[in-house]
Amino acid sequence: MPSNDLVQSWLLKAARDLETAKIVASHLPDYDDVIAFHCQQAIEKGLKGYLIFLDIEFKPVHDLGYLLNLTSTKDDAFDIYFEKIDRISRYAVQIRYPDTIIRLTRFQIQEAIKMADLIFTLVNGKIS
């Protein structure tokens, strides 16, 4: 049986990444790389917390598609978001390093925040 403390620790980290993305978006909207990275991290940590809750082992990766595929072995509720989540998955790698610069539109940033918020809310609802 997975530890509830470990699940809650992952969810707390996810919540903090989500809040960081929202705060930066409202105060420093040109920091699109930071906002997108924290959205990716919020989704990743939320899914990892849910995987632990479901008692599914996972490799220590940042690939949201991989985590989502594992989740769908016991719960396919997230599958409808696969394409959007997979797009956000690239933000962890592409934006993290200075030699790779991409620019995101306001729409892409808002979509990332909405998706991170949605996944976090879904995970919380399933665990509660």
C-alpha positions as YAML, in Angstrom:
chain: A
units: angstrom
residues:
- id: 1
  name: MET
  ca: [0.00, 0.00, 0.00]
- id: 2
  name: PRO
  ca: [1.49, 3.36, -0.98]
- id: 3
  name: SER
  ca: [2.24, 5.94, 1.67]
- id: 4
  name: ASN
  ca: [-0.36, 8.70, 1.85]
- id: 5
  name: ASP
  ca: [2.40, 11.05, 3.04]
- id: 6
  name: LEU
  ca: [4.40, 10.40, -0.12]
- id: 7
  name: VAL
  ca: [1.35, 11.00, -2.33]
- id: 8
  name: GLN
  ca: [0.60, 14.24, -0.48]
- id: 9
  name: SER
  ca: [4.23, 15.34, -0.78]
- id: 10
  name: TRP
  ca: [4.07, 14.98, -4.57]
- id: 11
  name: LEU
  ca: [0.77, 16.88, -4.66]
- id: 12
  name: LEU
  ca: [2.19, 19.68, -2.52]
- id: 13
  name: LYS
  ca: [5.11, 20.04, -4.94]
- id: 14
  name: ALA
  ca: [2.66, 20.04, -7.86]
- id: 15
  name: ALA
  ca: [0.53, 22.72, -6.18]
- id: 16
  name: ARG
  ca: [3.58, 24.91, -5.61]
- id: 17
  name: ASP
  ca: [4.68, 24.60, -9.23]
- id: 18
  name: LEU
  ca: [1.16, 25.48, -10.39]
- id: 19
  name: GLU
  ca: [0.97, 28.51, -8.10]
- id: 20
  name: THR
  ca: [4.44, 29.63, -9.21]
- id: 21
  name: ALA
  ca: [3.31, 29.49, -12.85]
- id: 22
  name: LYS
  ca: [0.20, 31.55, -12.06]
- id: 23
  name: ILE
  ca: [2.09, 34.15, -10.00]
- id: 24
  name: VAL
  ca: [4.80, 34.58, -12.61]
- id: 25
  name: ALA
  ca: [2.17, 34.80, -15.38]
- id: 26
  name: SER
  ca: [0.35, 37.58, -13.56]
- id: 27
  name: HIS
  ca: [3.45, 39.59, -12.62]
- id: 28
  name: LEU
  ca: [6.06, 38.73, -15.26]
- id: 29
  name: PRO
  ca: [4.16, 37.57, -18.35]
- id: 30
  name: ASP
  ca: [7.26, 37.78, -20.56]
- id: 31
  name: TYR
  ca: [8.84, 34.95, -18.55]
- id: 32
  name: ASP
  ca: [7.04, 32.43, -20.74]
- id: 33
  name: ASP
  ca: [9.83, 29.87, -20.39]
- id: 34
  name: VAL
  ca: [9.56, 29.87, -16.59]
- id: 35
  name: ILE
  ca: [5.76, 29.74, -16.68]
- id: 36
  name: ALA
  ca: [5.69, 26.83, -19.14]
- id: 37
  name: PHE
  ca: [8.36, 24.92, -17.20]
- id: 38
  name: HIS
  ca: [6.39, 25.16, -13.96]
- id: 39
  name: CYS
  ca: [3.20, 24.05, -15.73]
- id: 40
  name: GLN
  ca: [5.03, 20.99, -17.02]
- id: 41
  name: GLN
  ca: [6.40, 20.31, -13.55]
- id: 42
  name: ALA
  ca: [2.95, 20.65, -11.94]
- id: 43
  name: ILE
  ca: [1.50, 18.08, -14.34]
- id: 44
  name: GLU
  ca: [4.48, 15.75, -13.91]
- id: 45
  name: LYS
  ca: [4.37, 15.85, -10.11]
- id: 46
  name: GLY
  ca: [0.60, 15.50, -10.02]
- id: 47
  name: LEU
  ca: [0.73, 12.42, -12.26]
- id: 48
  name: LYS
  ca: [3.57, 10.92, -10.22]
- id: 49
  name: GLY
  ca: [1.57, 11.42, -7.03]
- id: 50
  name: TYR
  ca: [-1.41, 9.74, -8.66]
- id: 51
  name: LEU
  ca: [0.73, 6.86, -9.93]
- id: 52
  name: ILE
  ca: [1.98, 6.29, -6.39]
- id: 53
  name: PHE
  ca: [-1.62, 6.41, -5.17]
- id: 54
  name: LEU
  ca: [-2.52, 3.78, -7.81]
- id: 55
  name: ASP
  ca: [0.51, 1.73, -6.72]
- id: 56
  name: ILE
  ca: [2.11, 1.89, -10.17]
- id: 57
  name: GLU
  ca: [5.89, 2.03, -10.36]
- id: 58
  name: PHE
  ca: [7.49, 4.50, -12.78]
- id: 59
  name: LYS
  ca: [10.94, 5.43, -14.02]
- id: 60
  name: PRO
  ca: [12.34, 8.80, -12.89]
- id: 61
  name: VAL
  ca: [11.60, 10.66, -16.15]
- id: 62
  name: HIS
  ca: [10.08, 13.99, -17.19]
- id: 63
  name: ASP
  ca: [8.06, 12.51, -20.07]
- id: 64
  name: LEU
  ca: [4.39, 13.27, -19.44]
- id: 65
  name: GLY
  ca: [3.29, 10.89, -22.20]
- id: 66
  name: TYR
  ca: [5.04, 8.01, -20.46]
- id: 67
  name: LEU
  ca: [3.46, 8.92, -17.11]
- id: 68
  name: LEU
  ca: [0.04, 9.31, -18.73]
- id: 69
  name: ASN
  ca: [0.35, 5.91, -20.43]
- id: 70
  name: LEU
  ca: [1.13, 4.31, -17.08]
- id: 71
  name: THR
  ca: [-1.83, 6.04, -15.48]
- id: 72
  name: SER
  ca: [-4.17, 4.78, -18.18]
- id: 73
  name: THR
  ca: [-3.40, 1.17, -17.23]
- id: 74
  name: LYS
  ca: [-5.70, 1.72, -14.24]
- id: 75
  name: ASP
  ca: [-7.56, 4.93, -15.11]
- id: 76
  name: ASP
  ca: [-8.15, 6.25, -18.61]
- id: 77
  name: ALA
  ca: [-9.80, 9.51, -17.50]
- id: 78
  name: PHE
  ca: [-6.74, 11.54, -18.55]
- id: 79
  name: ASP
  ca: [-6.42, 10.03, -22.04]
- id: 80
  name: ILE
  ca: [-8.55, 12.74, -23.66]
- id: 81
  name: TYR
  ca: [-5.87, 15.27, -22.70]
- id: 82
  name: PHE
  ca: [-2.95, 13.27, -24.10]
- id: 83
  name: GLU
  ca: [-2.19, 15.55, -27.07]
- id: 84
  name: LYS
  ca: [-2.16, 18.75, -25.02]
- id: 85
  name: ILE
  ca: [-0.21, 17.14, -22.19]
- id: 86
  name: ASP
  ca: [2.32, 15.69, -24.64]
- id: 87
  name: ARG
  ca: [2.87, 19.17, -26.11]
- id: 88
  name: ILE
  ca: [3.51, 20.57, -22.63]
- id: 89
  name: SER
  ca: [5.94, 17.72, -21.95]
- id: 90
  name: ARG
  ca: [8.42, 19.32, -24.34]
- id: 91
  name: TYR
  ca: [8.60, 22.42, -22.15]
- id: 92
  name: ALA
  ca: [10.65, 20.59, -19.55]
- id: 93
  name: VAL
  ca: [13.49, 19.96, -21.94]
- id: 94
  name: GLN
  ca: [13.24, 22.65, -24.62]
- id: 95
  name: ILE
  ca: [12.98, 25.56, -22.23]
- id: 96
  name: ARG
  ca: [15.31, 24.40, -19.48]
- id: 97
  name: TYR
  ca: [18.60, 25.12, -21.21]
- id: 98
  name: PRO
  ca: [19.93, 28.41, -22.64]
- id: 99
  name: ASP
  ca: [21.03, 26.93, -25.97]
- id: 100
  name: THR
  ca: [17.42, 26.10, -26.86]
- id: 101
  name: ILE
  ca: [15.22, 29.14, -27.12]
- id: 102
  name: ILE
  ca: [11.58, 28.92, -28.10]
- id: 103
  name: ARG
  ca: [8.94, 31.57, -27.81]
- id: 104
  name: LEU
  ca: [5.44, 30.74, -26.71]
- id: 105
  name: THR
  ca: [2.35, 32.74, -27.50]
- id: 106
  name: ARG
  ca: [0.03, 34.11, -24.81]
- id: 107
  name: PHE
  ca: [-2.46, 31.46, -25.93]
- id: 108
  name: GLN
  ca: [0.08, 28.64, -25.48]
- id: 109
  name: ILE
  ca: [0.96, 29.91, -22.02]
- id: 110
  name: GLN
  ca: [-2.69, 30.21, -20.98]
- id: 111
  name: GLU
  ca: [-3.36, 26.73, -22.38]
- id: 112
  name: ALA
  ca: [-0.46, 25.31, -20.35]
- id: 113
  name: ILE
  ca: [-1.74, 26.94, -17.15]
- id: 114
  name: LYS
  ca: [-5.29, 25.70, -17.78]
- id: 115
  name: MET
  ca: [-4.07, 22.17, -18.48]
- id: 116
  name: ALA
  ca: [-1.86, 22.09, -15.39]
- id: 117
  name: ASP
  ca: [-4.76, 23.37, -13.30]
- id: 118
  name: LEU
  ca: [-7.14, 20.81, -14.81]
- id: 119
  name: ILE
  ca: [-4.80, 17.85, -14.28]
- id: 120
  name: PHE
  ca: [-4.03, 18.95, -10.72]
- id: 121
  name: THR
  ca: [-7.76, 19.27, -9.96]
- id: 122
  name: LEU
  ca: [-8.54, 15.87, -11.51]
- id: 123
  name: VAL
  ca: [-5.75, 14.15, -9.58]
- id: 124
  name: ASN
  ca: [-6.81, 15.78, -6.32]
- id: 125
  name: GLY
  ca: [-10.41, 14.72, -6.88]
- id: 126
  name: LYS
  ca: [-9.45, 11.13, -7.52]
- id: 127
  name: ILE
  ca: [-7.20, 10.91, -4.49]
- id: 128
  name: SER
  ca: [-9.62, 12.65, -2.08]
...
